[in-house]
Amino acid sequence: MANFVTHVIGATLVTSICVGGTLLLDLVSPLTALAYFGLGVVGGILPDIDADKSIPVRMGFAILGLLLATSSVMLAKNLYPWAILLGIWILIFLGIRYVLYFVFNQFTVHRGLFHSIPCAILTGLLIVTASYYVFTLSAEMSWFAGCFIFLGFMTHLCLDELYSVDLFNARIKKSFGTALKFGSRANLTGTLVLYLVIAGLSYYSPPYELFVHRVFSQKNLYKIQAQVKNFFDRCQ
């Protein structure tokens, strides 16, 4: 499987491209784009929080707490005084670095149910609903936040699958299929609960129509087409 550094680099590259796209299309402000970038990188290391205790995992939780706490404060900067924002930052960081780290080391198995596509969807929906109902962000901003952490999560899973294929020896490693999966045969109850929670969050999630309209509007599609054409013209 891909190591910690590879996951960080991969999530950084993929998220940077998508963040650049949102700025190019004038979908978000630069400061908001920076917060979304942080969420994307967080998503890129999130699946490995169920790994065995190790220095990279502890480091990952520290970075996860730092990025998620900072991103949350940046997204909510206009809603609360700085004293409250500082308290939010400290609570999120300590909660992720120590509480979440302890819980996952006690109750999770590496490459288990948490390493799956539905868990990536669940993580994105959790960010969407938390951004909308807890931090009272707009529905559009909430969906952007959820999509970026989902993007980072899926980048991680894809990298794990790519590293499961040895192209030089033309063989597939035993870890193939343990990342990009839709559930766990060994944990059918957990899989069912996971899908039920996804259904519940989908029902209570904020409206997505404005987000979809802005991202996939005809104007934006024309902009993307023009940029792609300019890129290939320069390459010739």
Sequence and secondary structure as in RCSB ss.txt:
>XXXX:A:sequence
MANFVTHVIGATLVTSICVGGTLLLDLVSPLTALAYFGLGVVGGILPDIDADKSIPVRMGFAILGLLLATSSVML
AKNLYPWAILLGIWILIFLGIRYVLYFVFNQFTVHRGLFHSIPCAILTGLLIVTASYYVFTLSAEMSWFAGCFIF
LGFMTHLCLDELYSVDLFNARIKKSFGTALKFGSRANLTGTLVLYLVIAGLSYYSPPYELFVHRVFSQKNLYKIQ
AQVKNFFDRCQ
>XXXX:A:secstr
   HHHHHHHHHHHHHHHHHHHHHTT S HHHHHHHHHHHHHHHHGGGGGS S HHHHHHHHHHHHHHHHHHHHH
TTTTS HHHHHHHHHHHHHIIIIIIHHHHHHH  TTSTTSSHHHHHHHHHHHHHIIIIIS   HHHHHHHHHHHH
HHHHHHHHHHHHTTEETTTTEE TTTTSSS S  GGGHHHHHHHHHHHHHHHHHS   HHHHHHHT HHHHHHHH
HHHHHHHHHH 
